[in-house]
Amino acid sequence: MSHAIVIPEIGAPEVLQSQDMPTPTPGTGEILIRNHAAAVNFIDTIIRRGEMPEGMMPDLPHVPGVEGAGVVEALGDGVDGFAIGDRVAWIGPIGAGGYGSHVIIGAPYVTHLAETIDFATAAAVPVNAVTAWHMLVNLGHARPGDSTLIHAAAGGVGTMAVQIAKHLGLTVIASVSTGKLDYARKQGADHVIDYRQEDVAARVKDITQGRGVDLTLNPISGESVTSDLEALAPLGTAVIFGFLAGPPTGTFAEDLTQHFQKSVALRVSDIYTYFGDRPQAFSADLSHVLDLLGQGILRPQVEALPLTDAAEAHRRLETGHTTGKLVLTI
């Protein structure tokens, strides 16, 4: 038998409950992992509240959790490169069941974990680091000497993006709220903007001596897209990967055409598009970011709670009373 924390019905964190269930069997191309740690993500809380976009809400009861780390317990047919007992980290789709003692994950989405990395730290990395790497390298074509503006740079993806961007040789401008300026500097940001007190686009122009940045990473959207287009350098790219302030405002006629002669690009990025459409490339990037973790280039801040405290983890995440990445140990 295995055990898990499930969402039996829509509601407050208190609805989360522990359940026993049969241990699953891996199919062709799949790996059964005895989970030792699982990260807590905003999508887990959105599902629990029943606020997923139309057509995306999973059936209840639902075991949340889309990333984690543990030990290989069984292999399905056709799986090469793994053995029972291997330490691994993984990322999965909605429904992967990370808040459980056992998960079944497709082999491309599992990667080996060095003995020097503890499970809780490894569980904190896959979603945020692959998201940051994908936007910087695959979509943004970042090169040494480029500059980037990273919004919400003190958040989970933002922290990984700052650290990866510095590793790649970029000049990093971090946009954060008033109380997080020092945190962003400690992650390696070259310049820090307090978006509550300063005009972000104007400050970017000052910092870059009028040129603008080559790339912006934006989970905010709303009115910030218009500002990003203003902040871009010629041939620059703005990548939107979230809507914390709501859908983007503005129009093509008023905003994009205003910057037509800069030849800018506007991209949207949902990491699960990459996950589903390019599994082998995704797998290579997952392995690479875990290597960066082992080298000490990635330095996630982890706050660990036992699995039985999943409701408390949801409360902390929803109220902002946490620093770094929340992880449940199993």
PyMOL commands that set and color helices and strands:
alter all, ss='L'
color gray80, all
select helices_A, chain A and resi 13-15+42-49+107-109+119-123+126-139+156-167+178-187+200-207+224-231+252-262+271-277+279-294+307-319
alter helices_A, ss='H'
color red, helices_A
select strands_A, chain A and resi 2-6+17-21+30-39+67-75+87-91+102-106+110-112+147-151+171-176+191-194+213-218+232-240+265-268+302-306+325-329
alter strands_A, ss='S'
color yellow, strands_A
deselect
rebuild
show_as cartoon
